[in-house]
């Protein structure tokens, strides 16, 4: 089964290394944050030039550099928060 995160918003960025930012819901516990970071590393490689995170009130803001990573996360690992 694919991992699904509630998708709270997406924004395209300009004039920066990061091209897209996606806000997704991740529980605010150290264990859940570690699980999320481990999953991201397994799916998208080491955090650094391809993706980066910052924790927010809604969960996590994931910044992507490559279009393929952004689209893969958005299309296959996100669901509407109302569902």
N, C-alpha and C positions, 0 to 999 in steps of 0.2 A: 504494500500500500504506500502511496506517495505521502510525504509529509505536507500538510497544508497549514498555512498561517493566515489569520484574518488580515486582510489588506485594507489599510486605513487611508491610503493616498499615495500618489506618485507625482513627482515633479521632475521636469527636465531642467538640467542645470547648464549654465553657459559660462564660458571663460574660466573653466577649472578643469583639472584632470578628471574629476568625476562628472559623468554625463547624465546620470539619473539618480534620484533618491526615492526609495520606497519605504513607507512606514508600515510595519507589520506588528501584530500583537504577539508578544512573548511575555510569559508570566514574570513578575518582578521578584524572582527568587534566585539566589546564586546558582542553585542546581539547574534551573531551567535556562539561565543565561549560558552556563557552561555547555549544556546539551545543545543549545542553538549554535554556539560558536563551533562546537565539534561537528555538527551536521553541516554547517556552511563550509568548513574546511574540507570535509569529505566530498561535498558536491562541487565546490568552486575553487578548491586549492587554498593555499595559505593566504591569510589576510595581508593585504599590502597594496600592490598596484592594480589588482583586478577588482577588489571589493574592500569595503571598510564599514565598520559599524560605529554608531554612537547610540547610547541608551537614551530613551525619551519617556515622556509620561504615558504614551500609548504602547510602549514596548521597545521597539528598536527602529532606528533609521539606518537602512542599508544603502550605501553608496556604491554604484557600479560604474566601471569605466567602459567595459566592453558591451556592445549591444546584445550579443548572444547571451551573456550572463543575466542581464536585466530581463530580457524576454523570457528566458528559461525560468527564472524565478517567478516572474509575474504570471506566466501562462500555466505552469505546472505545479507551483507550490503555494498559490494564494487562493483564497476564497473570499466571497463577499461577507463582510462582518454581520450582515443581517441574517445570515443562514446558520 
